[in-house]
Amino acid sequence: MKTNWRIELALLALVALMFAAALVVWPSAPAEIPVHWNASGEVDRYGGKFEGLLLLPLMSLGIYLLLRYLPSIDPGRANYARFGGAYTAIRAGVQLLMAGIYGMVIAWVLEARIDMSRAVPVAVGALFVLFGSVLGQVKPNWFVGIRTPWTLSSSESWARTHRLGGRVFIALGVLFAITGLFKLGSFGFVILGASMAAVAGLVAYSYFVWRADPDRRTTPGTNGR
């Protein structure tokens, strides 16, 4: 997949801004920094300066490097060029989510109280909607998308499962956002249950499409091969 350096530099700049923010607020930051909030938006765990100010930037850098170089070790790396735009959108979405959450942490350090019970579900919901909007464009590979034994051995199962999965991800993203906008934290377990049911449904769907595909592939060593 051809490297677009404007995009890469933009993503790296986002990571650099996180480290720069840590450097700026470090001298005046309190010894204990909020690192976790409950469903009501109340802080329920604090960490030291390293965890509170550097953990998310380090994680963001690690995720950038992982997603940047993952295609180079994928046996299906030739296909990444066919969904380069979708893959870039996924990478950018993840980095923006990390930077957004980190910005909220910095705001708390600066005593600008953001309602995390609203902001985080909305941000996660937006990421799900983004994933859903591009999921149908993802082509077969070993690391990105809905990878089941059946999508990986049937082009028809891969395509149809990802089209359906895109709609499912958008629906889940909207549900996540609604729980944040209307502070429906008590419905968190309902959303979790819906997510698990959606995953199970997509796995089952990929199998049934595979079974009906006359061009499906079988695992080497089976059926006498």
Sequence and secondary structure as in RCSB ss.txt:
>XXXX:A:sequence
MKTNWRIELALLALVALMFAAALVVWPSAPAEIPVHWNASGEVDRYGGKFEGLLLLPLMSLGIYLLLRYLPSIDP
GRANYARFGGAYTAIRAGVQLLMAGIYGMVIAWVLEARIDMSRAVPVAVGALFVLFGSVLGQVKPNWFVGIRTPW
TLSSSESWARTHRLGGRVFIALGVLFAITGLFKLGSFGFVILGASMAAVAGLVAYSYFVWRADPDRRTTPGTNGR
>XXXX:A:secstr
    HHHHHHHHHHHHHHHHHHHHHGGGS SSEEEEE TTS EEEEE HIIIIIHHHHHHHHHHHHHHHGGGG T
TGGGGGGGHHHHHHHHHHHHHHHHHHHHHHHHHHTT    HHHHHHHHHHHHHHHHHHHHTT  S SSSS   TT
GGG HHHHHHHHHHHHHHHHHHHHHHHHHHHTT GGGHHHHHHHHHHHHHHHHHHHHHHHHH TT    TTSTT 
